[in-house]
Amino acid sequence: MQKAIIISLGVLIGIAGILTIGAHLAAATQLALYEPDEEDENEARSK
């Protein structure tokens, strides 16, 4: 029984790690592919 609990915890930690890595990669990709609109660039220059 104790072995099953340890395995279950390991699986849950592994899934959480994979989801965390996926979210990080998605955010990094979104930042890397971000292209500001021309309006955003004009507003940034005027400030």
C-alpha positions as CSV (number, residue, x, y, z in Angstrom):
1,M,0.0,0.0,0.0
2,Q,2.8,2.4,0.9
3,K,4.5,1.7,-2.4
4,A,1.3,2.6,-4.3
5,I,1.1,6.0,-2.4
6,I,4.8,6.8,-3.3
7,I,4.2,5.9,-7.0
8,S,1.0,8.0,-7.0
9,L,2.9,11.0,-5.5
10,G,5.7,10.6,-8.0
11,V,3.2,10.5,-10.9
12,L,1.4,13.6,-9.6
13,I,4.7,15.5,-9.2
14,G,5.8,14.5,-12.7
15,I,2.6,15.6,-14.3
16,A,2.7,18.9,-12.4
17,G,6.3,19.4,-13.6
18,I,5.4,18.7,-17.2
19,L,2.5,21.1,-17.0
20,T,4.7,23.8,-15.5
21,I,7.3,23.3,-18.2
22,G,4.6,23.5,-20.9
23,A,3.2,26.7,-19.4
24,H,6.7,28.2,-19.3
25,L,7.4,27.3,-22.9
26,A,4.0,28.7,-24.0
27,A,4.7,32.0,-22.3
28,A,8.2,32.2,-23.7
29,T,6.9,31.4,-27.2
30,Q,4.2,34.1,-26.9
31,L,6.8,36.6,-25.9
32,A,9.1,35.6,-28.7
33,L,6.4,35.8,-31.3
34,Y,4.8,39.0,-30.0
35,E,4.6,41.7,-32.7
36,P,3.3,45.0,-31.4
37,D,0.7,46.8,-33.5
38,E,1.7,50.0,-35.2
39,E,-0.5,51.9,-32.8
40,D,1.3,50.4,-29.8
41,E,4.7,51.5,-31.3
42,N,3.4,55.0,-31.9
43,E,2.1,55.3,-28.3
44,A,5.4,54.0,-26.9
45,R,7.4,56.6,-29.0
46,S,5.2,59.5,-27.9
47,K,5.7,58.8,-24.2
